[in-house]
Amino acid sequence: MMKLKKNVAVSDSGFIFNPDTGESFTANPMGLEMLARMRSGSDTESISHEIARKYNIDKDTVEKDYHDFVSMLKHHNLLEHVTEEEA
């Protein structure tokens, strides 16, 4: 299970700051919601389902967008792997 690193700051407006590297990023409203759901411990299936329902987008599109978003987060070292016990 992947989770946003605890020290990564995310503002309500979608500004993401990684204090480890000093890099900052901006997430759109859908990305911000994905981050919030990841932080709350939601799994991929429930995130995809809720985003698809809320934004009226087909689930396949949301799943692709989610996986692309997670790949970007991994690339910028914003995620950490957690075990089931830590989740």
Legacy VTK file of the C-alpha trace (Angstrom):
# vtk DataFile Version 3.0
C-alpha trace
ASCII
DATASET POLYDATA
POINTS 87 float
0.000 0.000 0.000
1.318 3.454 -0.903
0.726 6.543 1.188
1.724 10.186 0.909
4.777 10.877 3.071
3.830 12.467 6.390
6.176 15.434 6.009
4.752 16.433 2.604
2.604 19.555 2.992
-0.589 19.928 0.968
-2.616 23.139 1.054
-6.366 23.423 0.481
-5.630 25.112 -2.842
-3.593 22.143 -4.148
-0.075 23.396 -3.445
2.179 20.417 -2.575
5.549 20.962 -0.908
8.211 18.311 -0.333
10.503 19.565 2.463
13.033 16.803 1.741
13.848 18.243 -1.685
12.415 21.771 -1.561
10.318 21.006 -4.637
6.739 22.178 -4.961
3.902 21.053 -7.195
0.303 21.997 -7.863
-2.575 19.523 -8.012
-5.904 20.208 -9.677
-9.115 19.696 -7.637
-9.368 16.029 -8.641
-5.729 15.393 -7.715
-6.248 17.192 -4.421
-9.211 14.959 -3.667
-7.189 11.862 -4.572
-4.472 12.995 -2.160
-7.002 13.581 0.616
-8.488 10.126 0.109
-5.018 8.551 0.037
-4.169 10.301 3.310
-7.366 9.004 4.902
-6.358 5.445 3.992
-8.810 4.790 1.157
-7.826 2.042 -1.249
-7.512 2.426 -5.018
-10.921 0.888 -5.699
-12.820 3.210 -3.366
-10.902 6.280 -4.565
-11.701 5.466 -8.209
-15.360 4.767 -7.418
-15.909 7.978 -5.435
-14.066 10.226 -7.904
-15.959 8.719 -10.853
-19.264 9.274 -9.063
-18.479 12.818 -7.891
-17.104 14.083 -11.217
-19.425 11.976 -13.399
-16.509 10.330 -15.232
-16.308 6.711 -16.295
-14.372 4.538 -13.862
-11.795 3.380 -16.441
-10.773 6.993 -17.110
-10.519 7.731 -13.387
-8.424 4.602 -12.783
-6.007 5.604 -15.568
-5.787 9.157 -14.212
-5.260 7.837 -10.682
-2.450 5.511 -11.756
-0.816 8.326 -13.770
-1.085 10.610 -10.727
0.403 7.968 -8.405
3.247 7.401 -10.901
4.002 11.128 -10.838
3.960 11.123 -7.007
6.351 8.138 -6.973
8.642 9.800 -9.518
8.942 12.858 -7.264
9.479 10.685 -4.163
6.293 11.873 -2.439
5.026 8.411 -1.479
6.114 5.811 1.025
5.280 2.135 1.204
3.359 1.151 4.331
2.507 -2.294 5.593
-1.016 -3.320 6.584
-0.053 -2.946 10.277
1.061 0.682 9.731
-1.994 1.670 7.685
LINES 1 88
87 0 1 2 3 4 5 6 7 8 9 10 11 12 13 14 15 16 17 18 19 20 21 22 23 24 25 26 27 28 29 30 31 32 33 34 35 36 37 38 39 40 41 42 43 44 45 46 47 48 49 50 51 52 53 54 55 56 57 58 59 60 61 62 63 64 65 66 67 68 69 70 71 72 73 74 75 76 77 78 79 80 81 82 83 84 85 86
